[in-house]
Each structure stands twice: as structure tokens, then as C-alpha cells.
Amino acid sequence: MYDLDLKKYHDLSNELILRKLCLPVETSDGPTPILFGLLNDVLLQCHEQRKLLLPNFHDTETVAVFSDYGGETNSKYFTYSFVFADYTHLKPFQVAMNAIRQHHKLDNPNKEIAFKSLRYAPVRNCIDDYLTAINNFVNGLVFTLIVSKDVVSLSGPNNKQTNEVLADSLETNGFGEWKPKIAEKMNRVTQVIAYWCWLLIEDGKKVFWMTDADAIVANPEKANQCVRLLQNWINSCKEPKEYSVFGYSPKPFDGDYESGFIDLLSLSDMISGSLDHFYKQYYTPSPQINPSAEKVLSWLILQGVGMKKINVEIKMDGANFVAVLVEFSEKTPSPNRLYFDYAYDVTINHG
């Protein structure tokens, strides 16, 4: 479906890599949050293995963040998927998606590309083109956090009491009243976004976050409290970033497919849903992976022209938290996939 100039795409892929970054990410007061520390460890290990490829947002005015979550029921893992995208240069992606929707008859009426919609044949049929368009036309990062349910809390000692203390602390400090489990989820989500914002997005940029309907943004009041906590985590970092705008938006209204927002939010939904499905099947006697979910997991294996991917699993090893890089493999290479050899010259300032 695409007429690709390979040299052009190779050159572009190298332009869109962040060459210099600062690790570890730390807070200015008190101990570094557990989640920050675990992510620091994994990224530093990635760098040592010459695998740390991140998007360069230097030439964009606005970065959009999209998130979705899975594993709430009948799973041994929670999944948290985040897409960080260069909003300023989304026009090629919008054009590509218009063509994909017309080709696969998803435009009249418009149909959301979501994991729950995979039973609908046109959605299943568009997956290859959809993922290829994201790889080639979106400058950004897909980050997925996979957390074992043995990890009760990442906010302190691994027990329910920690979540109760967290909920009390949030209320005391003006972030609202939350059930302990929801408080822990909100803390994980906001810490992940804050971590990546600080690492990837320079001062003066505009940032906005869009997420599907969820308990942490159940109504405008809860959404406001959640966004304020996110800003608090960003401000708690050493040398905090100052963004000219930091906003939150609910899921776009039905029919808003021209902006590309729904299709990028759908990516976080597809990844979270596919991983949730995979881990549920993994522990069954005879696992049967949905073919479309398998395509999504295969897509996570390789870096795109613009879209980079990192998957991290957190689990318990005795009384200790352990974070590992998750790398999937495929039995048979997918057809029509572009493979890029990246010139690895990423340097880290250790602060």
C-alpha cells in the first residue's frame, strides 16, 4: 500500500533518534521513587547493550501522550501502555489513515480500531497497514509497563498497608479521596508519564495527555486531581521541566477521526489488550493467541522509522522488586516489514 523510498526512510529514521539524554531520572527531595529507580536500571542496561533508541522531539512544538490499561480481571498481570507522539508533524499519518480507512471500508461510518473490535473483519484486515503507518509516519515512543499482580504496591513496602498510606497521603495533600487500589494505579500511571516527559520533552514545549475512560479519570474532579498529581511528579524531579502548556483531554468525541487522536489512542488500547490477552493465554494448558494480537506483539519486536518501542516487566524476586526488558520473538518474519540498521551513537549524561 506504500511506495517507499528506502534511503529516504533510512535517513529519516536516524534523524528521529534522541542522541543525548540524561539518566538516571531522580527527584530533588527524598528518596527516588521505586518506579523511577526500576526504569532507570532497565534503560541504563539497554544503553549498555546498545539498544536504547528513543524519539527526538527537538523539532516539535507539542507532544501528545495517549494511555490505556489492561489486566483488571482474570489476569496475573496489569498492563499499562503509553504512546508519546510528535503532535506537530502528524499530517502524513492522518493522510495515511484516511487512505487505510477508505481501503478497508472503515470510513462510512468511521469505526474505531480497538482490541474489542477485532471480531469485526474490516478492523482485523487493516491491522498490518495500520501498524505500518504508525511505524513510518509517527515520531514517538510506545512504552508498555507489565506488572505482576504479586506486586501489590510500588509506592513503598509491597503490601496493602502501603496503598492505604498512599491514599491517606493523597487526601492530606489535596489530591482528593481515593480507594487504596485506585490510588496505587494512579500513582503508577502518573509516575510513568512524568518520568518519560522529563526524559524526552524539553522546557517550553506543550504537552497534553489523553486517556480512555477509567477510574483514575472517572469524572472532571478526579481527572483534575490526577493531572495535578502528574504535574507534581514532574515538578519533583531534579531540574524540573517547565512546559508552556500542560493539559488533559478526555477521549475525543465520536467522529473526530481527522486529527489522528483516536487512532493513536487506539494504539495504546491495542497493545494493552493484546498483552493482556497474551498473558492470560500464556498460563493456560493450551494457549491460543488471537492472530491479530500476535501481529501487534510481533510489531513490538522491531523499531520503526519513527516509532520506538520499549516493554518493561516488573515482578517480585523474594522481597525485592525486579524490572526486566521484555523482548518478544516471532516464529516466522512478517512480510513487507522494513528492517533498519541504526547507527548507535547515543550518549548519556549521568547527571
N, C-alpha and C positions, 0 to 999 in steps of 0.2 A: 504493500500500500504506500510505501515511501520510496522516493528516488533519492538515494543518499550519496553525497559526495564524501567518501571515506576520509580523505585528507582533511577536508574542512571539519569533519566531526572529531578527528583525532586532535587537531589544533585547538578546537573549541574545548574539548574535554580537559586539556591541560591548562587552559586559561581559567577554568572554573574551579580549580583546586586551591584551597587555602594553604599557602606555603609557610606561613609563620603563625604560630599560636602559643598561648601561654598556659602551661599546666604546672602544678595542679591548680584547680579552682578551689579557693578557700574562703572562709568567712572572716570578717575583721575582728569579731569578738567571740570568745568562747570556742569550744571545740568545733572542728569541721563536721558538718552533718554526715551521718553514716553513709547515706546515699551518695553524697558528693565524693567521699573517700573511695567508695567502691568503683564509681565511674572513673575517677582519676586513675586508679590502679589498672583498670582494663584499657583505657586509652593509652597510657604510658607503655603497656605491654604491646598494644597494637603498633605503636610507633617503633618500638624495638624490632618488631617483625616486619617493618616497612609496609604496614597495611593501613595506616591511619590517613584516610582520604576524606576530607571534609569540604563543604562548599565554600566558595569565596563570594561573600555578599558585599564586597567593597563598592561595587558599581550600582547597587540597588538603593532605592530610597526607602522601600518598605519591605519588611519580611512578614509573611503570614504564617501562623502556626495553627495546625489542624490536629485534633486528637480524638481518639476513640479507645474504648476499653472492652476487654472480654474476660471470660473465666468466672463470672459471678456464680454460675451454677454448674454442678456436676463436672468439675474440673479440678485437677491437682495444682493448677497454676492460674495466676492472674496475668493478663496481658495488657500492656499499655503501649499504644502505638501513637507516634508523633510524626508529623510531616512539617518541616521547616522549608518554606518556599520563597524564592525571589518573586515578589508580587509585581514589581515594576516591569518585568520582562516576560509576562505570561501570554502575550498576544500569540506567539507561534503555537503554544499549547491550546489556546482557545480555538484557533483555526483548525488545528488537527482534530480536536474533539468534535467540532461541528461536522467535519467530514466523516469521522467514525460513527457519529450518531446517525447521520443520513445513510451511510453504507449499511449499518446493521439495523436500520429502522427503529432507532431508539429516540427519534426526534418528534414523532407525531402520534401520541403525546410523548413528551420527554419522560424517560424512565431513569430513575436513579440506579447507578451501578453500585449495588450493595451486596454484601455477603448473603443476606437473607433473600436476595432476588435471583440467586444463581439457578433456581428452579425454572426461571424464565429463559427460554432458549436464546433470544437475541442478546441478553446480558452475558450468558455463557460464551456465546460466539464472539463477543467483542473483546474478551479479556486479553488476548495476545496483542491486539492493536492498541488497546488502552494502556497496557503496561509499557509497550514500546514508546508510545507518545510521551509518557511521563519520563522514561529514561532519556529520551532525546531532546525534549523541549522544556523541561523544568529544571532549573538550577536550585538544588536543595538537598536536604537530608531526610531520610526515613530512619528514625530511631525507634526501636522496639525494646521495651523492658519486659522481661518474663520473670515473674516472681513466684517461687514455690509457696504454696499455702502453709508450709511449715514455718515460713517467715511471717510471724504474727504482726510484728512491728519493726519498722526501720527507723523509728524515732527515738530509740533507746534500747534498753534490755528487751529481749524478744519474748514479751508476754503481754497479756491483755491489759494488765495494770498500766503499762506504758501508754497504751492508747487512751485509757481513761484520764491519765495525767495530761496527755496532749489535748484532749477535748476541753478539760478544765482550763488549761493554759490559753487556748484559743479564745474561750469565752472571757477570761480575765483580761486579756489584752485587746478586746474589742473586735474580734473576728467572728463573733456570733456563737450560737449554741449549736453543737453538732453531736450526733451519736458517735461513740468512740471509733467504730469501724469506718464510718464515713470520714471522720477527721483524719484517720490514717491514710485513707485513699487520697483525700485532698492534699495532704502533706506530700505524698509521693508524686502526684501529678505536678504540683506547683514547684517542687524542688527540681524535677527533671527539666521542666520548661525554663526555670531560672538558670540552671546550670548551662544549658545549651545557648540560651540568649547571651549570657555573659561571655561564653567561649567564642561564639560565632558572630555576634552582632555588635557593631561599633557604636560609640556615642553618637547621638544626633539622628539616628535612624528612627523610622516609625515602625512599630511592632503592633500587630493585633492577633488575637487568639480566637479561634472558632472551634467549638466542640459540639458534639451531638447532645441531645437532652440526656441528663444524667443527674444523679442525686447531688453531686457537688455544685451543680448549677440549676437546681430544681425550680427556682423562681428568681426574679430580679434581685431580691435581697441576698439570697445565697450566692448568686453569681457575683454580686458586688463584693461580698466578703471574701470569696475565693480569689478574685482578681487582686484585691488588696493584699492578701497573703502572698500571692505570687510576686507582686511588686516589693513586698517586704523582704522576700528571699533574695531578689535581685539586689536590693539596696544593702543587704547584709554582707555581700561579697566584698573582698578586698578591692579597693579602687572600683566602686560600683559604677555601672554604666548609667548614663542619663539619656533616655530616649525622648525625642521631641514629642512623640505621641505614643501612648501605650493603651490600647483599647481591647475590649472584649465584644464579640458579637455572637448571638445565638446562631444556630443553623439557618442558612438562607431560606427565604420563603420559597414555597413551591413555584417552580417555573423559572427561577433565576439560574439558568444554565449558561448564559453568555459569559459570565465573569470567570468561569472555571472553578469557582469556590466549591460547589457541590462535588465536582469530580475529584478535587484534591482531598476534601473531607472524606469522600468515598474511599480513597486510597487507605487512609488510616483505618476505616471500617473493614475493608477487605483484608488487610494484613492482620488486624486484631482477630477478626473472625476466623481466618484461615489458620492462624497459630492456635487459637482456642480449639478448633476442630482437630488439628493435628495432635495436640497433647491429649485430648480426650481419647482419640483413637489409639494413640501410642501405647496406652496401658490396657487395651483390650486384647483378648486372646488372638483374634483375627482382625487386625486393623485394616480398615478400608478407607483410604484417603480420597476425598472428593477430588476429581480430576482438575477442577478449576482452582481449588485450594492448593493443589500440588503445583499448578502453574505459578501461583503467587509466591509460594515458598521457593521455587526454582528461580524466580525473578530476584529474590533477595540475595542470591548467591553472588552475583557479579555487579560491579559498579557500573552505572550508566554514564552516558556522555555528560549529563548534568546532575542526575540524581544519585547521591551516595547513600549507602545503607550500612547500618550498624545494629546488631542484635546482641543484647546482653541478658544473661540469665543470672538471677540471684537465688541462692539456696543456702541451707544450713549445713555446716560440717561440724557436727557436735554442737558446741555452744557458739561457734564462730560463723559470721556471715562470709559467704564466698561469692564472688562475681566472676563469671567466665564469658568469653566471647562465644556466641553461638554461630556456627557456620554450617549451613545445610549443603548437601551434595545431591546431585541428580544422577539417576541411573543412565539416562540417555540425554545427551545435549539437546537443548531445544533448537528447533530450526530457525533460520533467519535471525539469529542473535548476533549482535556485533560484539566482538571482543577487543578491548583496548589495552595496550601496554602503556601504563602510566610511568612517566619519568618521576621517580620518587625522590624529591629533594625538600621534604617537609622538615622544618626545624622547629624546636621547642625552646621557648624561654622558660626556665624553671622558676621564674619569679624570684 
